[in-house]
Amino acid sequence: CAISQGTYAFVSKREDNLFQAYSMNFESLGLVSFSLDDLSFNPKHEWCNYIKGVLETLQEQNHEITCGLNLVVLGTLPNGSGLSSSASLEVLMCKLCSDLYELNLDPVQMALIGKYVENHYIGVNSGIMDQFAIALGEKNKALLLDCALQKYQYIPLEL
């Protein structure tokens, strides 16, 4: 089901290939900078590796990322709640890229990219449920998902 907590960003395009990212949840890490020219995993980049993974995956799928971004990210998901802040960040980044670079990604594509990033870039053997719920969740509807077939349907649900 869709919930009101999530991951949000203030974003602006840059004229170069640089990404400047800051998390209001991890202020002690400060500003993290990286370039489209090097999206390799870097343990020092911590949470930004999810962003880098999305960017690298989009490029591998022949989507054109035309410039860098300035990002300020805020997550309202409670830490340790099992609500998958990483999946939320991945789907957010897919949505931002889809809108800002005119990639026309649909929610299913975004969910699959998020799962791919978790499995192949980050190295976590996760399923698809979290990304699907985040990308496809709708108000007053439950999502009935067959994870094996990646088929879904909406069921009315008012709580």
C-alpha positions in Angstrom: 0.0 0.0 0.0 1.1 3.6 -0.5 2.0 5.5 2.6 2.6 9.2 3.2 6.3 8.8 4.2 8.9 8.6 1.5 12.0 10.2 0.0 11.9 13.7 -1.5 14.4 15.9 -3.3 15.1 19.4 -4.3 17.0 19.3 -7.6 18.4 21.5 -10.3 20.3 20.8 -13.5 23.9 21.7 -13.9 25.8 22.6 -17.1 28.5 20.0 -16.5 28.7 16.3 -15.7 29.0 16.8 -11.9 26.6 15.6 -9.3 26.5 17.4 -6.0 24.4 15.5 -3.5 23.5 16.3 0.1 21.2 14.3 2.4 19.4 16.0 5.2 19.3 12.6 6.9 23.0 12.2 6.9 24.2 15.8 7.4 27.5 14.6 9.0 28.5 13.1 5.6 28.4 16.5 4.0 28.2 17.2 0.3 29.1 14.2 -1.9 30.4 15.0 -5.4 30.8 12.6 -8.3 30.9 12.8 -12.1 29.0 11.0 -14.8 32.5 10.0 -16.0 33.0 7.8 -13.0 29.9 6.1 -11.6 31.8 3.2 -10.0 30.8 2.0 -6.5 32.7 3.9 -3.8 32.2 3.0 -0.1 33.0 6.5 0.9 29.9 7.7 -1.1 27.6 5.7 1.1 23.9 6.5 0.3 25.0 8.2 -3.0 25.9 4.7 -4.4 22.2 4.1 -4.9 22.0 7.3 -7.0 25.2 6.3 -8.9 23.8 2.8 -9.5 20.6 4.2 -11.0 22.6 6.5 -13.3 24.9 3.7 -14.4 22.0 1.4 -15.1 20.2 4.0 -17.1 23.3 4.6 -19.2 23.7 0.8 -19.7 20.2 0.8 -21.0 21.1 3.5 -23.6 19.2 6.3 -21.8 21.0 9.6 -22.3 21.9 11.5 -19.2 22.8 14.9 -20.5 24.2 16.7 -17.5 24.8 16.6 -13.8 22.5 17.6 -11.0 22.5 19.4 -7.7 20.4 17.3 -5.2 19.2 17.8 -1.7 17.5 14.6 -0.4 15.2 14.2 2.6 13.8 10.8 3.7 10.8 10.7 6.1 10.8 6.9 6.5 11.7 5.9 10.0 15.1 4.2 10.3 15.0 0.5 10.9 11.3 0.3 10.1 11.6 -2.1 7.2 10.2 0.4 4.7 13.1 0.2 2.4 14.6 3.7 2.1 17.1 2.4 -0.5 14.3 1.3 -2.8 12.6 4.6 -2.2 15.7 6.5 -3.1 16.2 4.4 -6.3 12.6 5.0 -7.5 12.9 8.7 -6.7 16.1 8.9 -8.8 14.4 7.0 -11.6 11.5 9.5 -11.5 13.8 12.5 -11.4 15.8 11.2 -14.4 12.7 10.3 -16.3 11.3 13.8 -15.8 14.5 15.9 -16.1 16.1 14.0 -19.0 12.8 13.1 -20.7 13.4 9.4 -20.6 9.7 8.4 -20.4 10.2 5.6 -17.9 7.1 3.9 -16.7 6.7 2.8 -13.1 7.4 -0.9 -13.9 10.7 0.1 -15.6 11.6 2.2 -12.5 10.9 -0.7 -10.1 13.0 -3.1 -12.3 15.9 -0.6 -12.4 15.7 -0.3 -8.6 15.9 -4.0 -8.2 18.8 -4.3 -10.7 20.7 -1.6 -8.8 20.2 -3.5 -5.5 21.2 -6.8 -7.0 24.0 -5.9 -9.4 25.4 -2.5 -8.3 25.0 -2.6 -4.5 25.2 -6.4 -4.2 22.1 -7.0 -2.1 20.1 -10.1 -3.1 16.7 -8.4 -2.8 13.4 -9.1 -4.5 11.1 -6.7 -6.4 8.3 -6.1 -3.9 9.6 -2.9 -2.3 10.4 -1.1 -5.6 7.0 -2.2 -7.0 5.1 -0.9 -4.0 6.9 2.4 -4.1 6.8 2.9 -7.9 3.2 1.8 -8.3 1.5 2.5 -5.0 -1.7 4.6 -5.3 -3.9 6.2 -2.6 -6.8 4.1 -1.3 -5.6 1.0 -3.3 -3.7 -2.1 -2.3 -1.3 -3.6 -4.8 -1.7 -7.3 -5.4 1.7 -8.3 -6.8 2.9 -11.6 -8.2 6.6 -11.1 -7.6 7.6 -14.1 -9.8 5.7 -12.9 -12.9 5.9 -9.2 -12.1 2.2 -8.9 -12.7 0.0 -6.7 -10.5 -3.5 -5.4 -10.0 -5.1 -2.7 -7.8 -7.6 -3.6 -5.2 -9.7 -0.8 -3.6 -8.7 -0.2 0.0 -9.7 2.7 2.3 -8.1 2.7 5.7 
